[in-house]
Amino acid sequence: MKAMGSMAATDDFGFLQDLATRERAAYWFARLRAENCSDNDKKAFEDWLSENEAHRREYEQFCLMWEELDGLKIALPPAIQTERTRPLGWFPAFGWRHWAAAVLVAAVGIGWHAAQGPAAYSYATAKGEQKSVTLPDGSLAQLNTDTRLTVEMSAGLRHVKVERGEALFTVAHEEARPFEVRAGSGTIRDIGTRFDVYRDGERVVVAVLDGEVEITLGGKADDPGVSRAVLKGQQTAYSDRKISTVKSADEKTVTAWQNGKLIFDGTSLMDVVRELGRYHDRRIVIADPNLNTLKVSGAFNASDLDGLLWALQQVLPIKAERAGNATVLSSLDERTPRRLQTF
């Protein structure tokens, strides 16, 4: 399914609309009419409705539009049973058709599907691309280069799967619906509001910038799994059934990619090359395995591959040579590495 991000538009009266709000109104319109709609659902709807006037107005417009389509009377929830100041035929002829088409897309793609089961979405970035998307629940996901997420929203759970890459999540608070991120072999449950998840194959790094998360590995019926809490200003990594020791996380370093920077601190050349592969199509080959463990420290421009390779040659005993669509890193004829420095 094609992802639908947040997009500004105006309705026929000049009101600023937001597709995420419209999608959410469509979701609640369908959810409240589902046979399995629970008291928790109704409470969550009331909370959403009371957050701001735009939610209330969008939901009422949706109900009015549906009456026009089906010729049916829609009972508005008690929270918005106010005197209607617009007749049901208030939509101008031209604007009505376009507005109705947009809302019908939301209803079919989100609302009615949500009444039957979880609504699914996919978001992705190409190499070198970054993107911010507003999820249907109002949470923000900021995607780094070469990242793919799948998202499912149901009445009882908000579930995100990081298939590859990195994303920074700012979670909209909903007490009745937990927010979970699945990455590799672990599940990250949000207990706060803001955290970064970077998946590199089966290795996952989690850094918490605000609030708290709980990471769980395993956890099947016959296996209690392994759990660890990670608090604000902390980070950890995990793979398979092992969670590393929690250590401090520097927010500027964790979010450097949002400013187009790569920051290395005693990082092996092998890991530097792997990181560059996330941002650039050009292959970088280390010809001499003895170079893999050379350490790199510094802040670099993620988009300037040639500049970064030039800088590495100034501080490491290596040379970089182009070979077709690849760059080969090989040893210089010197035994002692030059002194490392920060750029």
Secondary structure as UniProt FT lines:
FT   STRAND          8..10
FT   TURN            12..13
FT   STRAND          16..18
FT   HELIX           19..31
FT   TURN            32..33
FT   TURN            35..36
FT   HELIX           39..51
FT   HELIX           53..70
FT   HELIX           78..80
FT   TURN            88..89
FT   HELIX           93..106
FT   HELIX           107..111
FT   HELIX           112..116
FT   STRAND          119..124
FT   TURN            127..128
FT   STRAND          131..134
FT   TURN            136..137
FT   STRAND          140..143
FT   STRAND          148..153
FT   STRAND          158..170
FT   TURN            175..176
FT   STRAND          179..183
FT   TURN            184..185
FT   STRAND          186..190
FT   STRAND          194..200
FT   TURN            201..202
FT   STRAND          203..210
FT   STRAND          212..217
FT   TURN            221..222
FT   STRAND          226..231
FT   TURN            232..233
FT   STRAND          234..239
FT   TURN            240..241
FT   STRAND          242..243
FT   STRAND          247..248
FT   HELIX           251..254
FT   HELIX           256..259
FT   STRAND          261..268
FT   HELIX           269..279
FT   STRAND          283..286
FT   HELIX           289..291
FT   TURN            292..293
FT   STRAND          295..301
FT   TURN            302..303
FT   HELIX           305..315
FT   STRAND          318..323
FT   TURN            324..325
FT   STRAND          326..331
//
